[in-house]
């Protein structure tokens, strides 16, 4: 879920894509759905985990398999549209936050296919800084939020408590949860993950309280410890209708999706991406290098590839 920094290396894809036949690094015919021979187009969402996935995949596709990788920065819902039309070949990390588009393209039109789990488990929720939770342990139960709203009021939220949000493009149900649980709170958007991180860091530096939409894995959690506010337990269908959501977010096995033509005719590139599978800890390590250590994205990916040949060699096509 996610999520930081301005993405570097985005390249605009052609408006119309055709089925093309290219040559692999081994010199054999290797047809796949792409804008030009031997090119794979991967979209990047506006969070660091997504960037790390694509950066590592790009390193291996280019350095080990001889492909050229084009990247596109786009929101999660738009990624499904891009996979449907062929503007993008594969999505490396989906939080299952746009079920209508998934149903439309995967189940109904069958232009997009599930390409397997990424290996990372994500969880979204409502969080407060741990230093506040220690002083007010009652905040860990959502039922106590009304009497604690004074601690979370801001000029932007007025007489209500503020629920800090990141980018409006993120798939969230917080406004609906607030309404359906009748909580005196208001969602306030920072505008992006980077802006949300900056706001959290600013408040944490002053030991000020805040309530925020947040997720794991996330690199900032090692710098600003947070405690989850327990929302009502999930029940079957509790989030099926977006306007009626009144329960906690699920734990989600993050998933890859592909354009169907690419999945079936993408040769070694498609086979490699289907096998791409790493852990939360591995992704978090690359994200740490990118964010906390301020390492260039490509350098961080190259470092991981250099240090983990036993891991990525298992992903190589037969």
C-alpha positions as CSV (number, residue, x, y, z in Angstrom):
1,X,0.0,0.0,0.0
2,X,2.0,2.6,-1.1
3,X,4.3,5.0,-0.7
4,X,6.7,7.9,-0.9
5,X,8.8,10.2,-3.0
6,X,8.5,11.6,-6.5
7,X,9.0,8.7,-8.9
8,X,12.0,9.0,-11.2
9,X,12.4,7.5,-14.7
10,X,8.7,7.7,-15.9
11,X,8.4,7.5,-19.7
12,X,5.2,8.1,-21.6
13,X,3.8,5.1,-23.5
14,X,2.4,5.2,-27.0
15,X,-1.3,5.8,-27.2
16,X,-1.9,2.7,-29.2
17,X,-0.1,-0.6,-28.6
18,X,0.1,-3.5,-31.0
19,X,1.1,-7.2,-30.7
20,X,4.7,-7.3,-31.6
21,X,7.4,-9.9,-32.0
22,X,10.8,-9.2,-30.6
23,X,14.1,-10.9,-30.1
24,X,15.2,-12.0,-26.6
25,X,18.7,-11.6,-25.3
26,X,19.3,-15.2,-26.5
27,X,18.3,-14.2,-30.1
28,X,15.1,-16.3,-30.2
29,X,11.7,-15.0,-31.2
30,X,10.1,-13.7,-28.1
31,X,6.7,-12.1,-28.9
32,X,4.8,-10.1,-26.3
33,X,2.4,-7.2,-26.0
34,X,4.4,-4.0,-26.0
35,X,4.9,-0.7,-27.8
36,X,8.3,-1.7,-29.4
37,X,10.5,-4.8,-29.7
38,X,12.0,-6.1,-26.5
39,X,10.3,-3.5,-24.3
40,X,8.3,-4.1,-21.1
41,X,6.1,-1.3,-19.7
42,X,5.5,-1.3,-15.9
43,X,3.4,1.2,-14.1
44,X,4.5,2.6,-10.7
45,X,2.0,3.7,-8.0
46,X,2.6,6.7,-5.7
47,X,4.2,4.8,-2.9
48,X,7.7,3.5,-2.2
49,X,6.9,-0.2,-2.1
50,X,5.6,0.0,-5.7
51,X,8.7,1.9,-6.7
52,X,10.9,-0.7,-5.1
53,X,9.2,-3.6,-6.8
54,X,9.5,-2.1,-10.3
55,X,13.1,-1.0,-9.7
56,X,14.3,-4.5,-8.8
57,X,12.3,-6.0,-11.7
58,X,13.7,-3.4,-14.0
59,X,17.3,-4.2,-12.9
60,X,16.9,-7.9,-13.7
61,X,14.9,-7.5,-16.9
62,X,17.4,-5.1,-18.3
63,X,20.7,-6.4,-16.9
64,X,20.0,-10.2,-16.9
65,X,17.4,-10.7,-19.6
66,X,18.2,-8.0,-22.1
67,X,14.9,-6.1,-22.1
68,X,14.2,-2.4,-22.1
69,X,11.9,-1.3,-19.3
70,X,9.6,1.7,-19.6
71,X,7.9,3.0,-16.4
72,X,4.7,5.0,-16.1
73,X,3.6,6.7,-12.9
74,X,-0.1,6.3,-12.4
75,X,-2.8,5.8,-9.7
76,X,-3.8,2.3,-8.8
77,X,-7.3,2.5,-10.5
78,X,-5.8,3.8,-13.7
79,X,-3.3,0.9,-13.8
80,X,-6.2,-1.5,-14.5
81,X,-7.3,0.7,-17.4
82,X,-3.8,0.6,-18.7
83,X,-3.5,-3.2,-18.4
84,X,-6.9,-3.5,-20.2
85,X,-5.8,-1.4,-23.2
86,X,-2.3,-2.7,-23.3
87,X,-0.7,0.6,-22.4
88,X,1.0,-1.3,-19.5
89,X,2.1,-4.9,-19.4
90,X,2.2,-5.8,-15.7
91,X,1.2,-4.3,-12.4
92,X,3.6,-5.4,-9.6
93,X,1.6,-4.5,-6.5
94,X,-2.2,-4.2,-6.1
95,X,-3.9,-3.8,-2.7
96,X,-7.2,-5.1,-4.1
97,X,-8.6,-1.7,-3.5
98,X,-10.5,-1.3,-6.8
99,X,-12.8,-4.4,-6.9
100,X,-15.1,-3.1,-9.6
101,X,-12.4,-2.6,-12.1
102,X,-10.8,-6.0,-11.2
103,X,-14.2,-7.7,-11.7
104,X,-14.8,-5.9,-15.0
105,X,-11.4,-6.6,-16.6
106,X,-10.4,-9.9,-15.0
107,X,-13.8,-11.7,-14.7
108,X,-16.0,-10.1,-17.3
109,X,-13.8,-8.8,-20.2
110,X,-10.9,-11.2,-19.4
111,X,-8.4,-8.7,-20.8
112,X,-6.4,-8.7,-17.5
113,X,-5.2,-11.8,-15.6
114,X,-4.1,-12.4,-12.0
115,X,-0.3,-13.1,-12.1
116,X,0.1,-14.4,-8.6
117,X,0.9,-13.0,-5.2
118,X,3.9,-10.6,-4.7
119,X,4.8,-12.1,-1.4
120,X,4.2,-9.0,0.7
121,X,1.2,-8.7,3.1
122,X,-0.2,-5.3,3.5
123,X,-2.5,-3.8,6.1
124,X,-4.3,-0.4,6.2
125,X,-5.8,1.1,9.3
126,X,-6.2,4.1,11.6
127,X,-3.1,4.9,13.6
128,X,-1.9,7.3,16.3
129,X,1.6,7.8,17.5
130,X,2.6,5.3,20.2
131,X,3.7,8.1,22.6
132,X,0.0,9.3,22.5
133,X,-1.3,5.8,22.9
134,X,0.8,5.3,26.0
135,X,-0.7,8.4,27.6
136,X,-4.2,7.6,26.4
137,X,-4.5,3.8,26.1
138,X,-8.2,4.1,25.6
139,X,-7.5,5.5,22.1
140,X,-6.9,1.9,20.9
141,X,-10.6,1.3,20.9
142,X,-12.6,3.3,18.2
143,X,-15.5,3.7,20.6
144,X,-13.4,6.1,22.6
145,X,-12.6,8.4,19.7
146,X,-15.5,10.8,20.3
147,X,-14.3,11.8,23.8
148,X,-10.8,12.2,22.5
149,X,-11.6,14.4,19.5
150,X,-10.2,17.5,21.2
151,X,-6.7,16.2,20.8
152,X,-7.1,15.8,17.1
153,X,-8.8,19.0,16.2
154,X,-7.1,21.2,13.6
155,X,-8.0,24.5,11.8
156,X,-8.8,22.3,8.8
157,X,-11.2,20.0,10.7
158,X,-12.9,22.7,12.7
159,X,-15.0,21.4,15.6
160,X,-14.3,17.8,14.6
161,X,-11.3,15.6,15.0
162,X,-9.0,15.3,12.0
163,X,-8.3,12.1,10.2
164,X,-5.1,12.7,8.2
165,X,-5.2,11.3,4.8
166,X,-2.5,11.0,2.1
167,X,-3.4,11.2,-1.6
168,X,-7.0,11.4,-2.8
169,X,-6.1,8.7,-5.3
170,X,-5.6,6.1,-2.5
171,X,-8.4,3.6,-2.2
172,X,-9.8,4.3,1.2
173,X,-13.1,4.1,3.0
174,X,-12.4,6.4,5.9
175,X,-15.1,9.0,5.2
176,X,-17.6,6.2,4.9
177,X,-16.4,4.5,8.2
178,X,-16.6,7.8,10.0
179,X,-20.1,8.4,8.7
180,X,-21.4,4.9,9.4
181,X,-19.9,4.8,12.9
182,X,-21.2,8.3,13.6
183,X,-17.8,9.7,14.6
184,X,-17.2,13.4,15.0
185,X,-14.3,13.4,12.7
186,X,-13.4,14.7,9.3
187,X,-10.9,13.5,6.6
188,X,-8.3,16.0,5.7
189,X,-6.0,15.3,2.7
190,X,-2.3,16.1,2.8
191,X,-2.3,15.7,-1.0
192,X,0.3,13.0,-1.4
193,X,2.2,10.3,0.6
194,X,5.2,12.6,0.7
195,X,3.1,15.4,2.2
196,X,1.5,13.0,4.7
197,X,4.9,11.8,5.8
198,X,6.1,15.3,6.2
199,X,3.1,16.2,8.4
200,X,3.5,13.1,10.5
201,X,7.2,13.9,11.0
202,X,6.5,17.5,11.9
203,X,3.9,16.5,14.6
204,X,6.0,13.6,15.9
205,X,9.0,16.0,16.4
206,X,6.8,18.1,18.7
207,X,5.2,15.1,20.3
208,X,1.8,16.3,19.1
209,X,-1.2,13.9,18.7
210,X,-2.5,12.9,15.3
211,X,-4.9,10.3,13.9
212,X,-4.0,9.1,10.4
213,X,-4.8,6.6,7.7
214,X,-1.7,4.5,7.6
215,X,-0.4,1.1,6.5
216,X,2.2,-1.6,6.8
217,X,4.8,-2.2,5.5
218,X,6.0,1.4,5.5
219,X,9.5,2.7,6.1
220,X,8.4,5.5,8.4
221,X,7.2,3.0,11.0
222,X,10.8,2.5,12.1
223,X,11.2,6.2,12.7
224,X,7.8,7.1,14.2
225,X,6.3,4.1,16.1
226,X,2.5,4.0,15.7
227,X,-0.3,2.2,17.4
228,X,-3.4,1.0,15.6
229,X,-6.9,2.1,16.6
230,X,-9.0,-1.1,16.5
231,X,-12.0,-0.6,14.3
232,X,-15.0,-3.0,14.4
233,X,-14.2,-6.5,13.5
234,X,-14.6,-7.6,10.0
235,X,-17.7,-9.6,9.1
236,X,-18.6,-11.2,5.8
237,X,-19.5,-8.5,3.3
238,X,-18.9,-5.6,5.6
239,X,-17.0,-3.8,2.9
240,X,-18.8,-5.1,-0.1
241,X,-20.8,-1.9,-0.6
242,X,-18.4,1.1,-0.3
243,X,-21.0,3.5,1.1
244,X,-21.9,1.1,3.9
245,X,-18.4,0.2,5.1
246,X,-18.2,0.1,8.9
247,X,-15.4,-2.3,9.7
248,X,-11.7,-2.6,9.8
249,X,-9.5,-2.9,6.7
250,X,-8.3,-6.4,5.9
251,X,-4.8,-7.9,5.8
252,X,-4.1,-8.2,2.1
253,X,-1.8,-10.5,0.2
254,X,-0.6,-8.0,-2.4
255,X,-1.1,-9.3,-5.9
256,X,0.3,-8.9,-9.4
257,X,-1.8,-8.4,-12.6
258,X,-1.0,-8.6,-16.2
259,X,-2.5,-7.7,-19.6
260,X,-3.7,-11.0,-20.9
261,X,-1.9,-10.9,-24.2
262,X,1.4,-10.1,-22.4
263,X,0.8,-12.9,-19.9
264,X,0.3,-15.4,-22.7
265,X,2.8,-14.1,-25.3
266,X,5.3,-12.1,-23.2
267,X,7.9,-14.8,-23.3
268,X,10.8,-14.6,-20.8
269,X,9.7,-11.2,-19.5
270,X,6.2,-12.5,-18.5
271,X,7.6,-15.7,-17.1
272,X,10.0,-13.8,-14.9
273,X,7.4,-11.4,-13.6
274,X,5.0,-14.2,-12.7
275,X,7.8,-15.8,-10.6
276,X,8.8,-12.5,-9.0
277,X,8.0,-13.1,-5.3
278,X,9.7,-11.5,-2.3
279,X,9.0,-10.9,1.3
280,X,7.8,-7.8,3.3
281,X,11.3,-7.7,4.9
282,X,13.0,-7.7,1.5
283,X,10.9,-5.0,0.1
284,X,11.2,-2.9,3.2
285,X,15.0,-3.1,3.0
286,X,15.1,-1.6,-0.5
287,X,12.6,1.0,0.6
288,X,14.8,1.9,3.6
289,X,17.8,2.4,1.3
290,X,15.6,4.6,-1.0
291,X,14.1,6.7,1.7
292,X,16.0,6.8,5.0
293,X,19.4,6.3,3.4
294,X,18.6,8.6,0.5
295,X,20.0,6.2,-2.1
296,X,19.1,6.5,-5.7
297,X,16.3,4.1,-6.6
298,X,18.2,2.3,-9.3
299,X,21.3,2.1,-7.1
300,X,19.2,0.6,-4.2
301,X,17.7,-2.0,-6.6
302,X,21.1,-2.9,-8.0
303,X,22.4,-3.3,-4.5
304,X,19.7,-5.7,-3.6
305,X,20.2,-7.7,-6.8
306,X,23.9,-7.9,-6.1
307,X,23.4,-9.1,-2.6
308,X,20.6,-11.6,-3.3
309,X,21.5,-13.8,-6.3
310,X,20.1,-16.9,-4.7
311,X,16.7,-15.2,-4.4
312,X,16.3,-13.7,-7.8
313,X,17.8,-16.6,-9.8
314,X,14.7,-18.6,-8.7
315,X,12.6,-16.1,-10.7
316,X,14.5,-16.6,-14.0
317,X,12.6,-18.1,-16.9
318,X,13.4,-21.7,-17.8
